[in-house]
Structure formats: C-alpha cells, structure tokens
Amino acid sequence: MNIKKISGAVLAVGLAGFLIWDNAYRFKGEGRHFLEGRYYSDFNIFNGEEKIEIQLETGEKLHLDAHIEKGKANVSFTRKGEKNSNVISNIEDADTYFTADETGRYVVKMDFKHAKGTVEIKCDDQVKDKNIYR
C-alpha cells in the first residue's frame, strides 16, 4: 500500500472523529428546569443548543444570570420571526436584563460549546404568570 494513502485515510478518520465529538449534543449535570417564568440549568458539560420561547409585553424584562467556568456560551434574544437579535457572546459571568421593545413572543437561544456552569433566565419579579415554551 502507498504510505500517502494510508496517512490520508488516518488523517480523514481522525478529523471526522474530532468533528463528531466537537459538534455532538451532550448534556451532563444537575438538569434543566422549565418552570413558570424561569429556565434554570446546572451542568458539568453542555455541548449543543437550547431554545425557549416566552410571550412578553412591551417593557417587560428577562433577567439573564450565567456563570460559565469553562468552555463557551452565547445567548441571543430575538422577537419570533425577526432576524435581528441581541447577542451576549463568550459569557463568563453575566448578570443583565433584556427588555421587550414590542409585545410578542421572544426566542431565547443558548449555544454551548463544551461548557461547564449555570444559566438562569427568568422574568422580572414584577412580571407574573409567564410560561416558558420549549
């Protein structure tokens, strides 16, 4: 056999294995909780995406409290059907609010890449009876 062909095959298999491992959905941790007006996740490893939706009125707020010890985490807030979003990238410690500029259903998308930590997204204390939709 030709050494170049063998080297190429080994390289291709190694690259394919890395890409599968790097992009495979994986969650290990204390769990994810979808409660009234609140999403909470505590994880040792999270690789993948999580989406939730919530109906908000103009001026209502969502609070993001995230602490990522390792890996990467990004969170985006988008009004459903729109392309423009507010994105918080490369989160380590985040304690911030997102305010709905119009009444509608909002999509919160969380992307994790080999991350460890906690994420909580909840309605402002003055907002009552909100459901989190998956």
N, C-alpha and C positions, 0 to 999 in steps of 0.2 A: 504494500500500500504506500501511497505517497504521503510523506510526513506533512505536507502542506494541507492535504485534505483532512487528515486526522486532526491537526491543530485547529483548522477551521471548524470542524464539527464539534470539538470540545469547547471552543470559544462560543459557538452558537448555542449549545446546550447550556452553558454557564450563564450566558446573557439572558436566555429565555427563563431560566430558573430565577435569576435575580428580578426580572421584570414581574414575574408572577408573584414572588414574595413581596416585592415593594408595593404592588398595587392590590393585593388580595385584601378583601374586607376581613377585619379581625377585631374582636372586642373581648377583653378580659378585664373584669373589675367587679365593683360592688353593684353595678347595674345602672340602668337608665330608668328614670321615673317620669311619667307623663301625668301630672296632677292638674287639678283645676288652676289655671293661670300660671303654671310653673312646669319647667322642664329641668331635671337635675341628672347629672351623670358623673360618676366617680369611677375612674378607670386606671388600670396599670398599663394597659396597652390598647390603643384605639387607632386603627388604620381604616379609614373609609369616610363615608359621608352620612350625615343625619340631617333630615329636614323636618321642620314642624311648621304649622300654619296657625295663625291666630287672627281673629276679627278685631280690629281696633277702630275706635272713633278718632276723629281729628283731635290732636293734642294729647291723646293717651300715650303712655310710655311703657317701654320694655326695659328692664334692667339686666345687663349682662355682667356677671361676676365669674371670671375664669382665672384659673391658676394652672399653668402648664409647666411641669417640671422638666420635661424633655420632649423632643420631637417638635412637630409644628402643628399649629391650629389657626384656622381662619374662620371668621364668622361674617356672614353677609345678611343684611336686612333688605328685602325688596317687596314692594307692593305687587301682589299677584298680577301677572300679565304684563308687567313692565320689565325693561331690561336694565335700567339704571338702578344701582344698589349702593347702599352704604356698606363698606367692607372694612373690617378690622383684621389686619394681617399679622402673621408671626407673633401671636399672643404669648406672652409670658405671664403677666398679671394684668388683668383688665377689670375695671370697675367703672362702667359707663352706662349711659342711657341712650335709647333710640326713641325718638318722638315721631308718631304718625303725623305726616303732613296732610293727609286726607283720610276720610273714612274708607275702609276696605279691608280685605283680607291680606295679611302680610305673610311672606315666606321667610323663615329664618333657616339659612343653610349653614351647616357646620362641616368643615373639612378637616380631617385629622390625618397626620402622617406620622406613624409610629410614636404617638403622643402618650404621655402619662400626666394625669392631673384631674381636675374637676371643672365642670362647667355648669352654671346655673343661669337660666333665662326665666325671668318672671315678670308678671305685670306689676306696675307701680302699685303701692299699697292702697292708693285711692281708687284703683280700677277693680271692680268686683265682678264676680261671676263670668270669668272668661274661660273658654275651653281651648285646650291645646289640641290641634288636629295633626295626625300623622299622615 
